[in-house]
Amino acid sequence: MILNEKQTMLRDLCREFAETEFTDELLDRLDETGEFDWDIFHQMAKYGFTGIKTPVEYGGQGGDSLDYVLMMEEFSRVSPVLAIYANTSNSLGSGPLLFCGNEEQKQKYLAPIAKGEKIIVFSLTEPGAGSDAGGTLTTAVEDGDYFVLNGRKTFVSGAPIADYAIVYAKTDPTQRGSRGISMFIVDLTLPGVSLGKPERKMGINGYPTCDLILEDVRIHKSDLLGPKDNGFRTAMQTLDGGRLGVAAQSLGLAQGAYEEALQYSKDRKQFGRPLKDFQAISFMLADMATEIEAARELIYSTAVKKDAGDPEASKLCAMSKYFASEMANRVAYKAVQIFGGYGYINEYKVERFYRDARILTIYEGTTQVQQMVIAGNILK
Ligand code: COS
């Protein structure tokens, strides 16, 4: 796709920001400590990245899905971890509010989230309800002006640093499966809310993840989001956009790993020749470049079609995530292979890209869930 002048400027701005601000020192620190860096988050917020897709009237930049994709791609090219810092507020966190928040909820929550003053996270998965997201066991029982929530959510990305969580809970146990589930905005300072210990992960270190535990948490009815008993549909709609974001994150990671391998193949000599002069290496590079380009075209066109209301958008988002996340793993694998033993040493960027790539085929719906969504669409 040929980008217009405004899109090219945005891409260049994001690229320059990432190359300048995402320093090696910062990336090493995130990976080693696993701790969130507030300075870079505030810097991103100052530039408006945390609200790139939020409408202007709610404190954002009013960009479209392609703008968001370009930002995610460019940030992930340098750091797929720091890309997430700007992601949640444009994706899973704000999605449910934009889809079905009332005006009061939008005014109260969206603007501070878009400006990076508050952080909201998405909390769907439970220990026994991962791919089977409709199997949620968390309950919400009406009590006067309140709902009383009980349950445990798991793998909640960003929970340790968040102010609010969108929580899915069963409000009508007589309805089966994904029906009878409602969405709530939960203030994480409320009595009865506690957090599990931050998980130690293979990659994506520096964006902490933990369990969210709810024990008799009283949520005022004004924080019920959307219609009661009908929250699952919004979760799925939100995940359509989230999956496009993970696809763009995969694309950026693959591009970063490929560029590292390309340069290395020119610098490193074996048997008296640079690696690039060996057909085995040049063919790997050719495969990497081709797959990246194919993913880019699919993702960009999906972004445009999604905003245009294309009825195929849900399927295309799943296809984008499926193809790009698997592709990023293939590319990261080959990048490590080209680096040989050095690729296995954590001093080299491809080692981290390889570890970070592994989650892409898992979070926001595994590859197999994407295949279920795609098959469900083409076979209906
Ligand atoms: N947009 C709007 N509505 C959607 C939708 C979408 N993209 N996808 C499904 N729905 C609706 C369906 O139309 C259906 O509505 P009705 O109840 O009115 O008929 C409802 O949602 C349930 O859909 P479905 O029957 O397909 O749900 P399943 O329980 O079979 O689940 C999968 C389908 C597996 C696709 C779903 O559970 C899923 O995406 N799981 C993975 C969850 C995930 O990504 N977790 C990561 C956590 S966030 S990091």
Boltz pocket constraint, residues with backbone or C-beta under 6 A from the ligand:
constraints:
  - pocket:
      binder: B
      contacts: [[A, 122], [A, 124], [A, 125], [A, 130], [A, 131], [A, 132], [A, 133], [A, 134], [A, 155], [A, 177], [A, 178], [A, 179], [A, 232], [A, 233], [A, 234], [A, 236], [A, 237], [A, 239], [A, 240], [A, 314], [A, 362], [A, 363], [A, 364], [A, 365], [A, 366], [A, 369], [A, 372], [A, 373]]
      max_distance: 6.0
